[in-house]
Amino acid sequence: MTTRRAAAALVALLALTALLAGCSSTAAPAPVQPVRPVPSGTTVVAGAPPAAPDTSCGDPRTSLTPTPEPPPGAMPAGTAMARIVARGALIVGIDQSTVPLSYRDPRSGALTGLDVRIAQEMARAIFGDPNRIRFRIENSSQRIPNLLSGQVDMVVQAMTVTCERKRQIGMSSVYYDAAQRIAVPAVSPVTSIAELGGRPVCTITGTTSITTLRAVRGANGQPPVVVGVPQNSDCLVLLQQGQVDAATTDDTILAGYALEDRRVAVRGAPLASEPYGIGVAPQNTDLLRFTNSVLDRIKADGTWAAIVAATFGGTPAPPPPGQYAG
């Protein structure tokens, strides 16, 4: 609920209280509307559409050339990896509520999912032990600030590689190719974003999805009403409550919505490509090259395919190839 609506509700409640106090006991009570709470941090994003995407880096999928991967526990002196070894654990920024990418197993309480497994492979490469890792739970808008402040060594959190982000941090080669689509109630007749002009659509703040959504227009010429939330799971809540007509984000995340609630359907053609990369602090180019080497290895030795199959089921498509320069 917005501040204005909350204030209006309070005024109405006070007026109703005063009215009842001055009336006889036989006066009929005013009807009470049901309360429909919204997740904390929910906001309607208004204003001019965003500028054209930043293309200053050329192909954003291109990362720094990998260096040879040293044996676990034997990181070269003076490197970011050696400092991580000295600390005793790799610190990774991640989410904990995004099925099937990074979420808590309801039986064990342990974090699991695609992003978690990829992060554990980074810890295995540094220490020889995938459990020498500390996860810092964060939302999408905290990913880059936490890297820049040194609170995490890397971010493995469904982070799309873009030129805008690469101007702020280092980003690895692509470890998974996703695409932005929409999710709607299964009973909804909506099949594409073109039908959502002027209608409320949820997405996550601090993501490329919200930028894409703000730039689209429906078939009626109107933009969707952009409802921004801090957590991926918040959009599912709003969709289930009927407070938005659709949600849009990466198809990997929307697939999780459909797994959690069979009343939700993923529809429509892709709105944008979403290639995931691992984020590191801009000064840690040695860690970035190391990360690219690990990604190349797990794509080649079958580890990546096993992780993807365990996450999504079936036989995965070939992994995205690394693209390097510099």
KEZAMAR-154829 format. One record per residue (C-alpha): x, y, z; residue number from 1. Coordinates in steps of 0.001 Angstrom, whole numbers, plus 500000, padded with zeros to 6 digits. Each point is the difference from the previous one (the first is absolute). Layout:
+--------+--------+--------+-----+
|      X |      Y |      Z |   n |
+--------+--------+--------+-----+
|      X |      Y |      Z | NUM |
...
+--------+--------+--------+-----+
//
This chain:
+--------+--------+--------+-----+
|      X |      Y |      Z |   n |
+--------+--------+--------+-----+
| 500000 | 500000 | 500000 |   1 |
| 501341 | 503464 | 499111 |   2 |
| 500468 | 502701 | 502638 |   3 |
| 497065 | 501984 | 498551 |   4 |
| 497675 | 496989 | 500099 |   5 |
| 501118 | 499146 | 503536 |   6 |
| 499282 | 503546 | 501151 |   7 |
| 496578 | 499952 | 498328 |   8 |
| 499173 | 496707 | 501677 |   9 |
| 500996 | 501414 | 503402 |  10 |
| 497852 | 503104 | 499507 |  11 |
| 497041 | 497834 | 499020 |  12 |
| 500490 | 497826 | 503068 |  13 |
| 500100 | 502998 | 502343 |  14 |
| 496866 | 501468 | 498390 |  15 |
| 498198 | 496686 | 500340 |  16 |
| 500988 | 499760 | 503676 |  17 |
| 498644 | 503494 | 500712 |  18 |
| 496779 | 499244 | 498142 |  19 |
| 499375 | 496818 | 501925 |  20 |
| 500686 | 501716 | 503298 |  21 |
| 497287 | 502601 | 499318 |  22 |
| 497361 | 497606 | 498660 |  23 |
| 497561 | 497707 | 501753 |  24 |
| 500791 | 496346 | 500411 |  25 |
| 497496 | 499214 | 497257 |  26 |
| 501997 | 501810 | 497273 |  27 |
| 501201 | 497621 | 497293 |  28 |
| 503809 | 499775 | 499815 |  29 |
| 501718 | 501249 | 496871 |  30 |
| 501198 | 497229 | 497663 |  31 |
| 503635 | 499022 | 500452 |  32 |
| 502076 | 499315 | 496908 |  33 |
| 502434 | 497065 | 500143 |  34 |
| 503658 | 500915 | 500435 |  35 |
| 502357 | 498883 | 497241 |  36 |
| 503541 | 500465 | 501329 |  37 |
| 502894 | 500433 | 497599 |  38 |
| 503647 | 498976 | 500487 |  39 |
| 502189 | 502571 | 501719 |  40 |
| 501755 | 502255 | 497501 |  41 |
| 497337 | 499686 | 497298 |  42 |
| 499802 | 503159 | 497893 |  43 |
| 498451 | 501193 | 496753 |  44 |
| 502824 | 501112 | 497698 |  45 |
| 498992 | 503011 | 497921 |  46 |
| 501759 | 502545 | 497807 |  47 |
| 501491 | 500111 | 496534 |  48 |
| 501112 | 496720 | 498414 |  49 |
| 503703 | 499180 | 500411 |  50 |
| 502612 | 501035 | 497487 |  51 |
| 501170 | 497605 | 497307 |  52 |
| 502160 | 497131 | 501313 |  53 |
| 503689 | 500751 | 500541 |  54 |
| 502080 | 498421 | 497200 |  55 |
| 503291 | 501696 | 500891 |  56 |
| 501756 | 496694 | 500757 |  57 |
| 499111 | 498359 | 496695 |  58 |
| 498846 | 496440 | 500639 |  59 |
| 499379 | 499823 | 503776 |  60 |
| 500465 | 496226 | 499943 |  61 |
| 503738 | 500475 | 499408 |  62 |
| 502069 | 499657 | 503175 |  63 |
| 503705 | 499906 | 500919 |  64 |
| 502055 | 497069 | 498686 |  65 |
| 500361 | 497202 | 502595 |  66 |
| 503327 | 499236 | 501649 |  67 |
| 501143 | 496428 | 500711 |  68 |
| 498169 | 498608 | 503025 |  69 |
| 502372 | 499277 | 502915 |  70 |
| 499431 | 496956 | 502245 |  71 |
| 497513 | 500503 | 502858 |  72 |
| 501654 | 501473 | 503077 |  73 |
| 503023 | 501186 | 498013 |  74 |
| 498844 | 503415 | 498837 |  75 |
| 502792 | 502347 | 498817 |  76 |
| 501282 | 502380 | 502681 |  77 |
| 498593 | 503497 | 499889 |  78 |
| 496843 | 499026 | 498104 |  79 |
| 496406 | 500473 | 501077 |  80 |
| 499738 | 496205 | 500115 |  81 |
| 502903 | 499784 | 502465 |  82 |
| 498282 | 502545 | 502250 |  83 |
| 496843 | 497896 | 499896 |  84 |
| 502014 | 496897 | 500980 |  85 |
| 501557 | 501904 | 502911 |  86 |
| 496534 | 501004 | 501201 |  87 |
| 498783 | 496405 | 499844 |  88 |
| 496844 | 500404 | 497955 |  89 |
| 498675 | 501473 | 496758 |  90 |
| 497296 | 502626 | 500631 |  91 |
| 497274 | 499985 | 497365 |  92 |
| 497009 | 502317 | 499593 |  93 |
| 496880 | 498011 | 499191 |  94 |
| 496220 | 499849 | 500384 |  95 |
| 498148 | 497500 | 502188 |  96 |
| 496472 | 500061 | 498576 |  97 |
| 500306 | 499434 | 496252 |  98 |
| 498922 | 496524 | 498935 |  99 |
| 501810 | 498302 | 498232 | 100 |
| 503098 | 502239 | 499998 | 101 |
| 500719 | 500637 | 503669 | 102 |
| 497615 | 498996 | 502751 | 103 |
| 499855 | 498116 | 503276 | 104 |
| 499152 | 496311 | 499769 | 105 |
| 496812 | 499614 | 502070 | 106 |
| 501235 | 496735 | 501502 | 107 |
| 503611 | 500827 | 500871 | 108 |
| 499905 | 503809 | 500134 | 109 |
| 503191 | 500075 | 497906 | 110 |
| 500394 | 502319 | 497029 | 111 |
| 499759 | 498260 | 496644 | 112 |
| 499367 | 500727 | 496328 | 113 |
| 501935 | 500907 | 496859 | 114 |
| 501730 | 503105 | 501367 | 115 |
| 500872 | 498275 | 503270 | 116 |
| 501583 | 497054 | 498188 | 117 |
| 502007 | 502284 | 497700 | 118 |
| 501271 | 501954 | 503023 | 119 |
| 500985 | 496766 | 501731 | 120 |
| 502091 | 499036 | 496974 | 121 |
| 501925 | 503267 | 500468 | 122 |
| 500684 | 499067 | 503637 | 123 |
| 501029 | 496494 | 498933 | 124 |
| 502493 | 501462 | 497519 | 125 |
| 501554 | 502281 | 502629 | 126 |
| 500012 | 497679 | 503026 | 127 |
| 499301 | 496503 | 498685 | 128 |
| 496829 | 500116 | 502139 | 129 |
| 496640 | 501322 | 498690 | 130 |
| 498854 | 500688 | 503553 | 131 |
| 502713 | 502560 | 500756 | 132 |
| 497536 | 502702 | 499100 | 133 |
| 497970 | 502642 | 501836 | 134 |
| 496858 | 501251 | 498327 | 135 |
| 498900 | 503586 | 500554 | 136 |
| 496276 | 500320 | 499331 | 137 |
| 499154 | 503094 | 497954 | 138 |
| 497362 | 501311 | 497631 | 139 |
| 500642 | 500989 | 496391 | 140 |
| 500576 | 503697 | 500710 | 141 |
| 502706 | 499137 | 502568 | 142 |
| 502162 | 497905 | 497672 | 143 |
| 502278 | 502702 | 498617 | 144 |
| 500231 | 502118 | 503198 | 145 |
| 501047 | 496929 | 501999 | 146 |
| 502723 | 499201 | 497470 | 147 |
| 501309 | 503558 | 499918 | 148 |
| 500086 | 500230 | 503802 | 149 |
| 501916 | 496716 | 500306 | 150 |
| 497279 | 498201 | 501947 | 151 |
| 500069 | 497103 | 497525 | 152 |
| 502674 | 498477 | 497757 | 153 |
| 497576 | 499263 | 497187 | 154 |
| 496308 | 500063 | 499145 | 155 |
| 498337 | 496917 | 498494 | 156 |
| 496408 | 501127 | 499825 | 157 |
| 498356 | 499786 | 496568 | 158 |
| 501909 | 503141 | 499047 | 159 |
| 499614 | 500973 | 496351 | 160 |
| 503188 | 501137 | 498267 | 161 |
| 499570 | 503568 | 498707 | 162 |
| 502304 | 502826 | 498963 | 163 |
| 498561 | 502207 | 502739 | 164 |
| 500968 | 497455 | 502650 | 165 |
| 503410 | 499403 | 498443 | 166 |
| 500767 | 503698 | 500433 | 167 |
| 499634 | 499463 | 503756 | 168 |
| 501259 | 496462 | 500680 | 169 |
| 501726 | 497058 | 498360 | 170 |
| 497741 | 497389 | 498440 | 171 |
| 500877 | 496467 | 499013 | 172 |
| 499208 | 498122 | 496848 | 173 |
| 496413 | 498786 | 499735 | 174 |
| 499114 | 496939 | 502083 | 175 |
| 496315 | 499794 | 499030 | 176 |
| 497781 | 501485 | 497288 | 177 |
| 496543 | 501033 | 501191 | 178 |
| 497304 | 502198 | 498421 | 179 |
| 497469 | 502459 | 501412 | 180 |
| 496351 | 498927 | 499640 | 181 |
| 496689 | 500476 | 501833 | 182 |
| 498062 | 497925 | 502511 | 183 |
| 496230 | 500304 | 500476 | 184 |
| 497263 | 498074 | 501782 | 185 |
| 499318 | 496843 | 498001 | 186 |
| 496368 | 501095 | 499547 | 187 |
| 501052 | 503361 | 498516 | 188 |
| 499433 | 500584 | 496273 | 189 |
| 503209 | 502064 | 499814 | 190 |
| 502615 | 498450 | 497725 | 191 |
| 502466 | 502858 | 499425 | 192 |
| 501290 | 503282 | 501378 | 193 |
| 498069 | 501796 | 497234 | 194 |
| 496774 | 499340 | 501925 | 195 |
| 501232 | 501638 | 503198 | 196 |
| 500015 | 503685 | 499082 | 197 |
| 498624 | 501996 | 502944 | 198 |
| 499827 | 496901 | 502218 | 199 |
| 502117 | 499250 | 503094 | 200 |
| 503018 | 497788 | 499360 | 201 |
| 502460 | 498997 | 502719 | 202 |
| 503762 | 499771 | 499641 | 203 |
| 503079 | 500299 | 502203 | 204 |
| 501796 | 503261 | 500683 | 205 |
| 503716 | 500169 | 499224 | 206 |
| 499693 | 497599 | 497059 | 207 |
| 500141 | 500183 | 496214 | 208 |
| 496410 | 498729 | 499969 | 209 |
| 498628 | 503232 | 501431 | 210 |
| 501916 | 502015 | 497388 | 211 |
| 498528 | 497882 | 497201 | 212 |
| 496494 | 500209 | 501446 | 213 |
| 500128 | 503794 | 500283 | 214 |
| 500908 | 500270 | 496318 | 215 |
| 497157 | 497877 | 498566 | 216 |
| 496584 | 501169 | 498876 | 217 |
| 496809 | 497987 | 499674 | 218 |
| 497984 | 499662 | 496816 | 219 |
| 497865 | 502890 | 501289 | 220 |
| 503070 | 502261 | 500085 | 221 |
| 500095 | 500141 | 503779 | 222 |
| 502900 | 498796 | 502158 | 223 |
| 499304 | 497409 | 502680 | 224 |
| 499682 | 501259 | 503562 | 225 |
| 503384 | 498908 | 501354 | 226 |
| 499792 | 498584 | 503536 | 227 |
| 503506 | 499573 | 501410 | 228 |
| 500843 | 497667 | 502898 | 229 |
| 503321 | 499164 | 501708 | 230 |
| 499830 | 496189 | 499916 | 231 |
| 499257 | 497556 | 497184 | 232 |
| 497479 | 498156 | 502174 | 233 |
| 498044 | 503231 | 500625 | 234 |
| 498685 | 499999 | 496432 | 235 |
| 498553 | 496540 | 500483 | 236 |
| 498194 | 501213 | 503131 | 237 |
| 498465 | 502966 | 498166 | 238 |
| 499006 | 497762 | 497095 | 239 |
| 498344 | 497491 | 502334 | 240 |
| 498109 | 502777 | 501780 | 241 |
| 498718 | 501438 | 496731 | 242 |
| 501654 | 503354 | 500641 | 243 |
| 501835 | 499892 | 496664 | 244 |
| 498909 | 498565 | 496658 | 245 |
| 503415 | 498560 | 499155 | 246 |
| 503610 | 499715 | 501127 | 247 |
| 503052 | 500226 | 497793 | 248 |
| 503570 | 498931 | 500627 | 249 |
| 502368 | 497264 | 498831 | 250 |
| 498336 | 496818 | 498790 | 251 |
| 502109 | 498010 | 502482 | 252 |
| 498363 | 501889 | 502862 | 253 |
| 496527 | 499823 | 498455 | 254 |
| 500421 | 496237 | 499643 | 255 |
| 500477 | 499971 | 503762 | 256 |
| 496691 | 501844 | 500434 | 257 |
| 498261 | 497313 | 497957 | 258 |
| 501676 | 497256 | 502050 | 259 |
| 498829 | 501583 | 503248 | 260 |
| 496465 | 500734 | 498780 | 261 |
| 498385 | 498091 | 497150 | 262 |
| 497455 | 502796 | 499613 | 263 |
| 502774 | 502086 | 498392 | 264 |
| 500954 | 499682 | 496323 | 265 |
| 503034 | 501336 | 498119 | 266 |
| 499065 | 501470 | 496617 | 267 |
| 501041 | 502102 | 497058 | 268 |
| 503071 | 500487 | 497883 | 269 |
| 503223 | 501160 | 501687 | 270 |
| 500146 | 503718 | 500745 | 271 |
| 503791 | 500008 | 500325 | 272 |
| 502970 | 497659 | 500351 | 273 |
| 501441 | 499624 | 503499 | 274 |
| 503528 | 498511 | 499963 | 275 |
| 501161 | 499337 | 503566 | 276 |
| 503515 | 500840 | 501132 | 277 |
| 501847 | 500018 | 503318 | 278 |
| 500806 | 503440 | 501400 | 279 |
| 503300 | 500865 | 501709 | 280 |
| 501475 | 503253 | 501281 | 281 |
| 501571 | 502022 | 497149 | 282 |
| 503509 | 499929 | 501494 | 283 |
| 500066 | 496194 | 500308 | 284 |
| 500836 | 499186 | 496401 | 285 |
| 502000 | 496953 | 501152 | 286 |
| 496871 | 498570 | 501632 | 287 |
| 497988 | 500744 | 496862 | 288 |
| 502484 | 498140 | 497765 | 289 |
| 500055 | 497116 | 502507 | 290 |
| 496182 | 499881 | 500010 | 291 |
| 499932 | 499811 | 496207 | 292 |
| 502486 | 497120 | 500104 | 293 |
| 497814 | 498081 | 502461 | 294 |
| 496892 | 500599 | 497873 | 295 |
| 501795 | 498734 | 496890 | 296 |
| 501113 | 496865 | 501848 | 297 |
| 496593 | 499078 | 501447 | 298 |
| 498366 | 500556 | 496615 | 299 |
| 502527 | 497639 | 498395 | 300 |
| 500099 | 497220 | 502613 | 301 |
| 496233 | 499473 | 500357 | 302 |
| 499585 | 501696 | 503390 | 303 |
| 497988 | 502874 | 498521 | 304 |
| 497652 | 497634 | 498151 | 305 |
| 499420 | 497988 | 503183 | 306 |
| 499164 | 503163 | 501965 | 307 |
| 497585 | 501271 | 497344 | 308 |
| 498300 | 496611 | 499632 | 309 |
| 499553 | 499761 | 503785 | 310 |
| 498533 | 503525 | 500039 | 311 |
| 497611 | 499879 | 497055 | 312 |
| 499715 | 496320 | 499108 | 313 |
| 500429 | 498433 | 496580 | 314 |
| 503064 | 500227 | 497792 | 315 |
| 501439 | 503502 | 499926 | 316 |
| 501038 | 501805 | 496845 | 317 |
| 503744 | 500521 | 499525 | 318 |
| 501462 | 502566 | 502398 | 319 |
| 500569 | 503553 | 498756 | 320 |
| 503570 | 500269 | 498712 | 321 |
| 502417 | 502413 | 501666 | 322 |
| 500774 | 503161 | 498033 | 323 |
| 503267 | 501701 | 500936 | 324 |
| 502201 | 502976 | 499213 | 325 |
| 502785 | 501679 | 501920 | 326 |
+--------+--------+--------+-----+
//
